[in-house]
């Protein structure tokens, strides 16, 4: 049955932003200042994948550069000109461009807003069980325990 | 390892449209004339979900009205004003609006372009195993056999 409390459709920009700015432990959470996520899939109760409308203020980043073992990711640029950083180098993106990051492939990806204007993009990621994340540039690793993301140092010590 | 043949990023509108206009049997396949899908996720080898950039000419439709048992679906309107038809009635959408259709919920959904302008939207759907589709308005039912969608009449007879 349809949950009667759920809307049929919404204006994406009108969805309230996520209240927790980042799941990362410090010192990484503070590095996500300037990033704002609206969790669009959650509005409709989607469970198999998430879709965020994400806004990056000038100078901010999408995430630590990372790759997933199980989760595919996809981005579509709506506004602005972010720089996509991958193991292949840097690629300037613009509205109407998209990129995908297949689970288990690639050394890591990250968007950086080096422009003076806001960047807005859609990001999609599935919720495959047993996912882990690798961060090539930072002393952090992550795994999803079924409920939430957990983090530790690369030597196994907790944050 | 990254497949070296895959691009880092692409302009979505520059991806070649799918050559097969519809998977439906007749008489339904012909009803999808005016619909064009660019399979963006496939460009990057994504396997857990698909993302299409879909264009509806005036008078055309996204699909037969349907719902899925396993697959979540999500749409985000980029251009134009499609009408979303669900069991709750009709909702006029516009750019920046989105909707989601949770697996196993809802009596069926469909976009119809009743305007005189082109509609362009992103559609996301996951590839959960064992998915089936229900069509409330038409004598057709569908199941995914792991490789492709298969169709039959509601009395079980083949198309």
Boltz contact constraints between the chains, C-beta under 6 A:
constraints:
  - contact:
      token1: [A, 2]
      token2: [B, 105]
      max_distance: 6.0
  - contact:
      token1: [A, 2]
      token2: [B, 106]
      max_distance: 6.0
  - contact:
      token1: [A, 8]
      token2: [B, 86]
      max_distance: 6.0
  - contact:
      token1: [A, 8]
      token2: [B, 88]
      max_distance: 6.0
  - contact:
      token1: [A, 8]
      token2: [B, 91]
      max_distance: 6.0
  - contact:
      token1: [A, 9]
      token2: [B, 84]
      max_distance: 6.0
  - contact:
      token1: [A, 9]
      token2: [B, 91]
      max_distance: 6.0
  - contact:
      token1: [A, 9]
      token2: [B, 93]
      max_distance: 6.0
  - contact:
      token1: [A, 9]
      token2: [B, 97]
      max_distance: 6.0
  - contact:
      token1: [A, 9]
      token2: [B, 99]
      max_distance: 6.0
  - contact:
      token1: [A, 11]
      token2: [B, 96]
      max_distance: 6.0
  - contact:
      token1: [A, 11]
      token2: [B, 97]
      max_distance: 6.0
  - contact:
      token1: [A, 12]
      token2: [B, 96]
      max_distance: 6.0
  - contact:
      token1: [A, 12]
      token2: [B, 98]
      max_distance: 6.0
  - contact:
      token1: [A, 40]
      token2: [B, 98]
      max_distance: 6.0
  - contact:
      token1: [A, 41]
      token2: [B, 100]
      max_distance: 6.0
  - contact:
      token1: [A, 44]
      token2: [B, 100]
      max_distance: 6.0
  - contact:
      token1: [A, 45]
      token2: [B, 102]
      max_distance: 6.0
  - contact:
      token1: [A, 46]
      token2: [B, 72]
      max_distance: 6.0
  - contact:
      token1: [A, 46]
      token2: [B, 100]
      max_distance: 6.0
  - contact:
      token1: [A, 46]
      token2: [B, 102]
      max_distance: 6.0
  - contact:
      token1: [A, 48]
      token2: [B, 72]
      max_distance: 6.0
  - contact:
      token1: [A, 48]
      token2: [B, 126]
      max_distance: 6.0
  - contact:
      token1: [A, 48]
      token2: [B, 128]
      max_distance: 6.0
  - contact:
      token1: [A, 49]
      token2: [B, 49]
      max_distance: 6.0
  - contact:
      token1: [A, 49]
      token2: [B, 126]
      max_distance: 6.0
  - contact:
      token1: [A, 51]
      token2: [B, 74]
      max_distance: 6.0
  - contact:
      token1: [A, 72]
      token2: [B, 46]
      max_distance: 6.0
  - contact:
      token1: [A, 72]
      token2: [B, 48]
      max_distance: 6.0
  - contact:
      token1: [A, 74]
      token2: [B, 51]
      max_distance: 6.0
  - contact:
      token1: [A, 84]
      token2: [B, 9]
      max_distance: 6.0
  - contact:
      token1: [A, 86]
      token2: [B, 8]
      max_distance: 6.0
  - contact:
      token1: [A, 88]
      token2: [B, 8]
      max_distance: 6.0
  - contact:
      token1: [A, 91]
      token2: [B, 8]
      max_distance: 6.0
  - contact:
      token1: [A, 91]
      token2: [B, 9]
      max_distance: 6.0
  - contact:
      token1: [A, 93]
      token2: [B, 9]
      max_distance: 6.0
  - contact:
      token1: [A, 96]
      token2: [B, 11]
      max_distance: 6.0
  - contact:
      token1: [A, 96]
      token2: [B, 12]
      max_distance: 6.0
  - contact:
      token1: [A, 96]
      token2: [B, 13]
      max_distance: 6.0
  - contact:
      token1: [A, 97]
      token2: [B, 9]
      max_distance: 6.0
  - contact:
      token1: [A, 97]
      token2: [B, 11]
      max_distance: 6.0
  - contact:
      token1: [A, 98]
      token2: [B, 12]
      max_distance: 6.0
  - contact:
      token1: [A, 98]
      token2: [B, 40]
      max_distance: 6.0
  - contact:
      token1: [A, 99]
      token2: [B, 9]
      max_distance: 6.0
  - contact:
      token1: [A, 100]
      token2: [B, 41]
      max_distance: 6.0
  - contact:
      token1: [A, 100]
      token2: [B, 44]
      max_distance: 6.0
  - contact:
      token1: [A, 100]
      token2: [B, 46]
      max_distance: 6.0
  - contact:
      token1: [A, 102]
      token2: [B, 45]
      max_distance: 6.0
  - contact:
      token1: [A, 102]
      token2: [B, 46]
      max_distance: 6.0
  - contact:
      token1: [A, 105]
      token2: [B, 2]
      max_distance: 6.0
  - contact:
      token1: [A, 106]
      token2: [B, 2]
      max_distance: 6.0
  - contact:
      token1: [A, 124]
      token2: [B, 124]
      max_distance: 6.0
  - contact:
      token1: [A, 126]
      token2: [B, 48]
      max_distance: 6.0
  - contact:
      token1: [A, 126]
      token2: [B, 49]
      max_distance: 6.0
  - contact:
      token1: [A, 128]
      token2: [B, 48]
      max_distance: 6.0
